[in-house]
Amino acid sequence: MLHLLKIDLKKMTNYRTFWVICGLYFLTLGSVTISGMEILKWLAGKGAEFGAAININRIPLYHFPDIWQNLIWISGLFKIVLAVMVVISITNEYQYRTLRQNIIDGLSRWEFMQSKILTNVLLSLISVVMILSITLLTGFIYTPKIEWDFFFLGAEFFIAYFIEVFAFLSYALMLGVLVQRSGLTIVLLMLSHMIEAIIKVNIFRSGVEAEIGWLKQFFPLESITNLVPLPFARYALQEIQDYVSLTAVLIALGWTVLFNYFAYLKLKKSDI
């Protein structure tokens, strides 16, 4: 398996685009998560309104244990950048015929698919390690007093974050294999949430949602989003879901398996 990972990484690291996108991803992700509190304070000082019930200088956005869910939710917004890189990687395999060359050199189609899946796992793990480091750093800086009994409350969101990133990268990989053209695939990737939202609006119309609204959680992108619920409403004294739902995890994992299976099925039947 390590051999397959090395093969894919060797190809990817030879692309200048890979380094540009990865650098953009980690630089943006790091700068936003680290300086987020200072940006909010600056905006508040300039007169920005965050709601009558919210005093940005007093809410524990970056305090343990709230910081676990807060930063992980923010980090999830940037996974689209990694997904674009995955799309470019797989579509380049078709454009430059490296997929065909790998098969000629003796790599099976399943082994090729494994190499892509392993790369997605590695990128997801690197994202988790980076956010964990940032969370610990900023949490210790901003938390006035560490209460160790509650320190790890919400730390399970890192598992959810790994699944969220890996599931979305698997979705991007599937789109890339199905479409095989980078430009069109990236457009579809960017519009995916909108397309799913339009489908849901047409299915769950008023009067029907009360009966079958529970089916929303089974939509692919909805299931990925549900892994880490929006946490900030709690600072406006609203009730939120501050735990990882096992149902959301199982549904997202199910879709992740399907994404990779559909990609392999297409690859297996394609004339390369």
For each residue, the residues with C-beta under 8 A, 3 or more apart:
1: 4 5 114 118
2: 5 6
3: 6 7
4: 1 7 8 111 114 115 118
5: 1 2 8 9 115 118 119 122
6: 2 3 9 10
7: 3 4 10 11 102 107 115
8: 4 5 11 12 89 115 116 118 119
9: 5 6 12 13 119 122
10: 6 7 13 14
11: 7 8 14 15 89 93 98
12: 8 9 15 18 89 119
13: 9 10 18 19
14: 10 11 18
15: 11 12 18 19 88 89 92
16: 19 20
17: 20 21 85 88
18: 12 13 14 15 21 22 85 88 89
19: 13 15 16 22 23
20: 16 17 23 24
21: 17 18 24 25 81 82 84 85 88
22: 18 19 25 26 82 85
23: 19 20 26 27
24: 20 21 27 28 81
25: 21 22 28 29 78 81 82 85
26: 22 23 29 30 130
27: 23 24 30 31
28: 24 25 31 32 78 81
29: 25 26 32 33 75 78 127 130 131
30: 26 27 33 34 130 134
31: 27 28 34 35
32: 28 29 35 36 39 74 78
33: 29 30 36 71 74 75 131 134 135 138
34: 30 31 134 137 138
35: 31 32 38 39
36: 32 33 39 40 61 62 71 74
37: 40 41 61 62 138 142
38: 35 41 42
39: 32 35 36 42 43
40: 36 37 43 44 50 56 61
41: 37 38 44 45 56 57
42: 38 39 45 46
43: 39 40 46 48 56
44: 40 41 47 48 50 56 57
45: 41 42
46: 42 43
47: 44
48: 43 44
49:
50: 40 44 54 56
51: 54 236
52:
53: 235 236 237
54: 50 51 59 235 236
55: 58 59
56: 40 41 43 44 50 59 61
57: 41 44
58: 55
59: 54 55 56 235
60: 63 66 67 143
61: 36 37 40 56 66 67 70 142 232 235
62: 36 37 66 67 70 71 138 139 141 142 143
63: 60 66 67 139 142 143 144
64: 67 68 139 143 146 147 150 151
65: 68 150 151 152 153 154 155
66: 60 61 62 63 69 70 154 231 234
67: 60 61 62 63 64 70 71 135 138 139 142 143
68: 64 65 71 72 135 153 154 155 157 158
69: 66 72 73 154 157 228 229 231 242
70: 61 62 66 67 73 74 231 232
71: 33 36 62 67 68 74 75 131 134 135 138
72: 68 69 75 76 131 135 157 158 160 161 228
73: 69 70 76 77 228 229 230 231 232
74: 32 33 36 70 71 77
75: 29 33 71 72 78 79 127 131 161
76: 72 73 79 161 164 165 228
77: 73 74 80
78: 25 28 29 32 75 81 82
79: 75 76 82 83 127 164 165 168 169
80: 77 83 84 168 189 190
81: 21 24 25 28 78 84 85
82: 21 22 25 78 79 85 86 123 127 165 168 169
83: 79 80 86 87 168 169 171 172 189
84: 21 80 81 87 88 172 186 189
85: 17 18 21 22 25 81 82 88 89
86: 82 83 89 90 116 119 120 123 169 172 173 176
87: 83 84 90 91 172 173 175 176 182 185 186 189
88: 15 17 18 21 84 85 91 92 182 186
89: 8 11 12 15 18 85 86 92 93 116 119 176
90: 86 87 93 94 116 173 176 177
91: 87 88 94 95 176 179 180 181 182 185
92: 15 88 89 95 96 98 182
93: 11 89 90 96 98 99
94: 90 91 97 99 180 272
95: 91 92 182
96: 92 93
97: 94 100 101
98: 11 92 93 101 102
99: 93 94 102 103 112 272
100: 97 103 104 272
101: 97 98 104 105
102: 7 98 99 105 107 112
103: 99 100 106 107 108 109 112 272
104: 100 101
105: 101 102
106: 103
107: 7 102 103 111 112 115
108: 103 111 112
109: 103 112 113 264 267 268
110: 113 114 264 268
111: 4 107 108 114 115
112: 99 102 103 107 108 109 115 116 267
113: 109 110 116 117 260 263 264 267
114: 1 4 110 111 117 118
115: 4 5 7 8 107 111 112 118 119
116: 8 86 89 90 112 113 119 120 173 263
117: 113 114 120 121 170 173 260
118: 1 4 5 8 114 115 121 122
119: 5 8 9 12 86 89 115 116 122 123
120: 86 116 117 123 124 166 169 170 173
121: 117 118 124 125 166
122: 5 9 118 119 125 126
123: 82 86 119 120 126 127 165 169
124: 120 121 127 128 162 165 166 169
125: 121 122 128 129 162
126: 122 123 129 130
127: 29 75 79 82 123 124 130 131 161 162 165
128: 124 125 131 132 158 161 162 165
129: 125 126 132 133
130: 26 29 30 126 127 133 134
131: 29 33 71 72 75 127 128 134 135 158 161
132: 128 129 135 136 158
133: 129 130 136 137
134: 30 33 34 71 130 131 137 138
135: 33 67 68 71 72 131 132 138 139
136: 132 133 139 140
137: 34 133 134 140 141
138: 33 34 37 62 67 71 134 135 141 142
139: 62 63 64 67 135 136 142 143
140: 136 137 143 146
141: 62 137 138
142: 37 61 62 63 67 138 139
143: 60 62 63 64 67 139 140 146
144: 63
145:
146: 64 140 143 151
147: 64 150 151
148: 151
149:
150: 64 65 147 153
151: 64 65 146 147 148
152: 65 155
153: 65 68 150
154: 65 66 68 69 157 242 243
155: 65 68 152 158
156: 159 160 243 244
157: 68 69 72 154 160 161 228 244
158: 68 72 128 131 132 155 161 162
159: 156 162 163 244 249
160: 72 156 157 163 164 227 228 244 248 249
161: 72 75 76 127 128 131 157 158 164 165 227 228
162: 124 125 127 128 158 159 165 166
163: 159 160 166 167 227 249 252 253 256
164: 76 79 160 161 167 168 224 227 228 252
165: 76 79 82 123 124 127 128 161 162 168 169
166: 120 121 124 162 163 169 170 256
167: 163 164 170 171 223 224 227 252 253 255 256 259
168: 79 80 82 83 164 165 171 172 224
169: 79 82 83 86 120 123 124 165 166 172 173
170: 117 120 166 167 173 174 256 259 260 263
171: 83 167 168 174 175 189 192 220 221 224 255 259
172: 83 84 86 87 168 169 175 176 185 189
173: 86 87 90 116 117 120 169 170 176 177 259 260 263
174: 170 171 177 178 259 260 262 263 266
175: 87 171 172 178 179 185 188 189
176: 86 87 89 90 91 172 173 179 180 182 185 263
177: 90 173 174 180 263 266 267
178: 174 175 262 263 266
179: 91 175 176 184 185 188
180: 91 94 176 177 185
181: 91 184 185
182: 87 88 91 92 95 176 185 186
183: 186 187
184: 179 181 187 188
185: 87 91 172 175 176 179 180 181 182 188 189
186: 84 87 88 182 183 189 190
187: 183 184 190 191
188: 175 179 184 185 191 192
189: 80 83 84 87 171 172 175 185 186 192
190: 80 186 187
191: 187 188 194 195
192: 171 188 189 195 196 221
193: 196 197 221
194: 191 197 198
195: 191 192 198 199
196: 192 193 199 200 219 220 221 222
197: 193 194 200 201
198: 194 195 201 202
199: 195 196 202 203 219
200: 196 197 203 204 216 219 222
201: 197 198 204 205
202: 198 199 205
203: 199 200 208 212 215
204: 200 201 208 209 212 213 215 216
205: 201 202 208 209
206: 209
207: 210
208: 203 204 205 211 212
209: 204 205 206 212 213
210: 207 213
211: 208
212: 203 204 208 209 215
213: 204 209 210 216
214: 217
215: 203 204 212 218 219
216: 200 204 213 219 222
217: 214 222 223 226 247 248 251
218: 215 222 223 251
219: 196 199 200 215 216 222 223
220: 171 196 223 224 255 259
221: 171 192 193 196 224 225
222: 196 200 216 217 218 219 225 226
223: 167 217 218 219 220 226 227 248 251 252 254 255
224: 164 167 168 171 220 221 227 252 255
225: 221 222 228
226: 217 222 223 229 245 248 251 252
227: 160 161 163 164 167 223 224 244 245 248 249 252
228: 69 72 73 76 157 160 161 164 225 244
229: 69 73 226 240 241 242
230: 73 233 240
231: 66 69 70 73 234 240 242
232: 61 70 73 235 236
233: 230 236 238 239 240
234: 66 231 237 238 239 240 242
235: 53 54 59 61 232
236: 51 53 54 232 233
237: 53 234
238: 233 234
239: 233 234
240: 229 230 231 233 234
241: 229 245
242: 69 154 229 231 234
243: 154 156
244: 156 157 159 160 227 228 248 249
245: 226 227 241 248 249
246: 249 250
247: 217 250 251
248: 160 217 223 226 227 244 245 251 252
249: 159 160 163 227 244 245 246 252 253
250: 246 247 253 254
251: 217 218 223 226 247 248 254 255
252: 163 164 167 223 224 226 227 248 249 255 256
253: 163 167 249 250 256 257
254: 223 250 251 257 258
255: 167 171 220 223 224 251 252 258 259
256: 163 166 167 170 252 253 259 260
257: 253 254 260 261
258: 254 255 261 262
259: 167 170 171 173 174 220 255 256 262 263
260: 113 117 170 173 174 256 257 263 264
261: 257 258 264 265
262: 174 178 258 259 265 266
263: 113 116 170 173 174 176 177 178 259 260 266 267
264: 109 110 113 260 261 267 268
265: 261 262 268 269
266: 174 177 178 262 263 269 270
267: 109 112 113 177 263 264 270
268: 109 110 264 265
269: 265 266
270: 266 267
271:
272: 94 99 100 103
